[in-house]
């Protein structure tokens, strides 16, 4: 990128950055050093790239995550009508609301996701991981995404969310709903409609607390003492699936890819499985499956001397902040002993990911089981394919070969 060019996140669609924003070419570093806060003319958003600024703005009440309705209203009438079920579901999620509604919606799920509950889930995660590896260890090859991480996270979330057996297939190859919405895709509308029909079948048991699924257990007390609508309950059921499946699937995939490229760290983790939780956080810092999040300015504000007007879009580039050398020493080096639990991948402030502890547990278990049962994992394709997206770092596939552990 020459000095005369206006930087844009859209450059991430072009070589050499289309495969990675880090490393040799390091798009993030180049634009961060040139202008850590700038207005992206092509994306029509203010872009924030530094760790300290992202961390501070993530907790700043002058920025709002409630952006679904405004975007939906700007669409052509036919598109707006077609994707209304998706827009309605997203707008009822806690993630896309601000206090006081955000506080009320978060109260629906937060009390149920306790450390004790996550510990109780761990044997389920371990059993699922072992069953999946049983199918592939003797053959010496697999696709990490399709044979392991996707069915693992799908199995966990199917049990957690209480998806009926007859509807379990609807969680296969789950897309990121936010990506679908902002690309104005109609592809997942029928899936959401079918899932809502299956979800509503257990509505009465959920309301009176007699349901036996884990989701009912999580929300039972709040549902009986709160004023949550069926639409709100369903929307945050979808959020649990969306964040718990698609995001975690690719956190595991990206982690495996990173470890293949860092054999010294792989061996250290194999020798020191007690580093699993710390390694999970470092791997999320190193290559998060979510690269940025967007807010709307509720008032004029100033960031590093740049004035951001009210109602302007503000994009916090988490992937850049996670590699900011002002905050992390030697940020492009994977170091599983690094105290990296302050990474930006789960967000900060009131929008900190409720499922963070579950995601860490899944990554920890997945990597432990992989390292216990395989040796010498190698890439089949040295240039992995990524989903065509600048916001999400999602591998299309990750075929590998290995020796049996």
QUIMO-V17209 format. One record per backbone hydrogen bond with DSSP energy under -0.5 kcal/mol. NH is the residue of the N-H (numbers start at 1). CO is the residue of the C=O. Records with the same first field share a line. If there is no record, write none. Layout:
NH=CO ; CO
This chain:
5=2
7=5
11=8
12=9
13=10
14=11
17=14
18=14
19=16
25=22
26=22
28=21
30=26
31=27
32=28
33=29
34=30
35=31
38=47
40=38 ; 45
41=39
44=40
45=40
46=313
47=38
48=315
49=36
54=50
55=51
56=52
57=53
58=54
59=55 ; 56
60=57
61=59
63=60
64=296
67=65
71=67
72=68
73=69
74=70 ; 71
75=72
80=76
81=77
82=78
83=79
84=81
87=83
88=84
89=85
90=86
91=87
92=88 ; 89
93=90
96=93
97=94
101=98
102=98
104=100
105=101
106=102
107=103
108=105
109=105 ; 106
110=106
111=107
112=109
113=109 ; 110
114=112
118=114
119=115
120=116
121=117
122=118
123=119
124=121
125=121
126=122
127=123
128=124
129=125
130=126
131=127
132=128
133=129
134=130
135=131 ; 132
136=133
137=133
139=136
140=136
141=136
142=400
144=142 ; 398
147=143
148=143 ; 144
149=144
150=145
152=148
153=149
154=150
155=151
156=152
157=153
158=154
159=155
160=156
161=157
162=158
163=158
167=164
168=164 ; 165
170=167
171=168
172=169
174=171
177=175
180=176
181=177
182=178
183=179
184=181
185=180
189=186
192=188
193=189
194=190
195=191
196=192
197=193
198=194
199=195
200=196
201=197
202=198 ; 199
203=200
206=202
207=203
208=204
209=205
210=205
211=205
214=159
217=213
218=214
219=215
220=216
223=219
224=220
225=221
226=222
233=229
234=230
235=231
236=232
237=233
238=234
239=235
240=236
241=237
242=238
243=239
244=240
245=241
246=241
247=242
248=243
249=245
250=246
251=247
252=248
253=249
254=250
255=251
256=252
257=253
258=254
259=255
260=256
261=257
262=259
265=262
266=262
267=263
268=264
269=265
270=266
271=267
272=268
275=272
276=273
279=275
280=276
281=277
282=278
283=279
284=280
285=281
286=282
287=283
291=289 ; 391
292=391
293=316
295=314
296=64
297=312
298=62
299=62
301=308
303=306
306=303
308=301 ; 306
309=307
311=297
312=309
314=295
315=46
316=293 ; 314
317=48 ; 315
318=291 ; 316
319=291
320=317
321=317
322=318
323=320
324=321
325=323
327=324
328=324
331=328
333=330
335=333
338=335
340=338
343=340
347=344
351=348
352=349
353=346
356=353
359=355
360=356
361=357
362=358
363=359
364=360
365=361
366=362
367=363
368=364
369=365
370=366
371=367
372=368
373=369
374=370
375=403
378=401
380=399
381=399
382=380
387=394
389=387
393=289
394=392
395=393
396=385
397=385
400=142
401=378
402=140
403=375
405=373
